Amino acid sequence: MTFQRARTEEQREIRRQAILDMASAMLDEMPVAAVTLNELSRRVGLAKPNVLRYFESREAVLLELLDQFLGEWLTELAADFAAGVDAKGPMAERATAVAEILSRSLADRMVLCDLFGAQGGVLEHNVSVEVVARYKRASLGRLADMAALLEKHLPEIGANAALFGLHTLAMAGALSAYSTPPPSLRAAYEAEPELARFHMPLEDGLRLALTATLLGVLPR
């Protein structure tokens, strides 16, 4: 991929999106930690200083990508809730359905979960106050959208909707690391099956955690 010098705002936006698209493609091939600015620059066909004209660091690229993925997920989640939660069902039944849909939906988006897992310890470092504040403002909007979805299908959750939403994303990030063990650990599990109790598929782990959390915060 090669680019001519971007001279208009439209051309600059096309280049920014090309950088984001390439970073997204790289995340389909490798973990977050393996995505480097040098390799991203090489693949997108721009010199590293030119990439830095659009994003101040690789972390800034990944934060914007995380926000983009989160928005896409919430759009699909709205449709999943509408199809899978019976509005007339009892509270416990609706809560279980919400937890199952969240678990399945997030388990199908491992890249999103990996980005959640890297957010606090990696992605929010090496970025300016302006960039991280812009990301956090966008995150507040995403969290409000998620809380509204939860309240629509489970109104009993009330003021706990945003907190539950935040915990859901944090748990998805934390549990994703356990669901994809590195080759050496997989070999250890195969050699000693007893050790495999530390390995839980992401969907199963999330379902247990989210169901317990959700039922715990709902009124009895």
N, C-alpha and C positions, 0 to 999 in steps of 0.2 A: 504494500500500500504506500503510495506517495502522495504528497500534497503540494499544491502551489501555495504561495504566501497568502494567508487569510487577510483580506482587505475590508470585508464588510462584516457587520454583526452576524448576519446569517452564515457566512463562511466560518466565522469563529465558533458559532454554536454547532455547526456540523463537525468541526474538528474536536470540540469538547465531547460531543456524543460519540465520536469514533474512538476516543481514548477510553470512555466508559464502557463501550461495547467490547473493546479488546480486553479490558480488565475483567469483564464478565466472562468472556471466553476462557481466559486464563484460569479463572476460579473453577471452571468446569474440569480443568486438567490437574490442578494442584491446590494444596491447602493455602490458606491466607498467608501464612508465614513465608511461603515460597515465591509470592508475587513481589518482584522487585521493580523499581523504577527503570533500571537499565534494560531489563527484558521487555517491559511494557513499551518503552521507547523504541526498541528494536523492532518489535512486532507491529507497532502502529506506523512505523516508517517516519518517525520524527526524531531529531536529535534531543537528547535529554533536556538541554536548556529550553527547547521549544515546548516540550511537555510542561515544564515548570512555568511557562507563561499562562497556562490554563489551570493548573493545579499546583499548589505550593509544595506538595509532597505526595508520596504514594498513599499515605494515610488519608489525605484529603480526597484522593480519588476513591478510595474504598469507603469512606464515610458517605460520600454522595451516592455511591452505588448501593450502600446499605439502605439509605433513605428511599431510593428508587425501588429496590426490591420490596421494601416494607409496604410501600404504597400499592404495588401490584398485588401483593399477598392479601392486603386488607380488602381490595376490590373483589378478589376471588372468594375470600372468607365470607363476605356478605351473601354471595350466592349459595355457598355451602350451608350456611346457617338457615337461609330461607328454605332450602330443600330438605334439610336434615333435622330440624328442630320443630316438633309439633307444638304449635302455640297453645293448644288446648290441653296439653299433657300436664300431669302433676309436676311440681317444682323439682323433685329429685330426678324424675325422668328427663326433664329438660336440661338439668345441670349435667347429668351423665352424658347426654347427647352433645352438649357444648364441649365438654372435656374431650370426648372422642373425636369430634370434628377438628378441634384445635390440634390434638396430638397427631392425627393422620395428616392434616394439612401441613404442619411444620415438618414432620418426618419426610414429606415429599420434597422439601426445600432445604436440603442439607447445606447448601452454600449460604443461604440466609441465616441458618442456625450457627454456622461457623463464624460468620461475621458478627453475630450477636456475642458469641463467646470471646471474640477478639476485641470487642468494642472498648471496654474499660481499661484493659491492660495494654493494648497496642494501638488501636485506631485513634484514640483520643489523645495520643502523645504525638509529638513532632508536627503539631498543627498550631496555627495562630489562634489567638483569642477570637478573632473575627470568624474564622472558619468553624471552630468548635461551638461558638455561640449560635451561629446560623444553623448548624446541624441540630443543636439542642432545641432551638425554637421550632424547627420542622418536626422534631421528635414529639414535642408537646402536642402538635396538631395530629400526628399519627396516633398518639396515645388517646387523645380525645375521640378520634374516630373509632378506635377499638372499643373504648368504654361505651360509646353510644350503641355499637353493635351488640355488646354484651347485655346492656340494659334493655334493648329492644326485645331480645329473645329470652331474657332472664331478668325481668324487672326487679325481682326480689333482691338482687345483688346491690342495688342502690349505690350509695357512696363508695362502696368497695370495688366498683367496676374498674376504675383506673388503676388501683393498686393491684388487683388481680391481673390485669393486662400486663402491667410492668413485671410482675413476678413470672408470668407465662413466658415472656421474652427472655428474662434472665435464666429461667430453668432450661429453656430450649438451648441457649448458648452453653450452659454448663454441662448438660447431659449429652450434647452432641459429641463432646470430646471422648466420652466413654463408649459411644456407639461405633466409633471408627478406630479401633486399636491399630497401632503401627504393626508392620510385618513381624517384628521380633516378639511382640506381645501375642499376636495371633498364633505364632508358633508355640509359645509357652502354653497357651490355652489348649492347643491340640495335644501337646505332650502331657499336660496335667489338667484333665477336664475339670477337676475340682476348682481350679483357679478361675474358670470361666464364669463363676457366679458374679465376678466383678464386671462382666460384660452384659449389658442389657440393650437390646435394640431401642433406638430412640423413641419410636412410637409407643412401645410398652412402658418405658420409663416415664415418658410425659403423661401418658394416660393415668398411671398410678398417682403421680405427683399432682396433676391438675385436678383430678377427681377428688382427692383428699383435701386439697386446698379449697376448692370451690364449695364442697359440701360443708367445710369448716366455717366459711365466712357467711353462709346463707342463714337466715333466721330459722329457728326450729319451731 
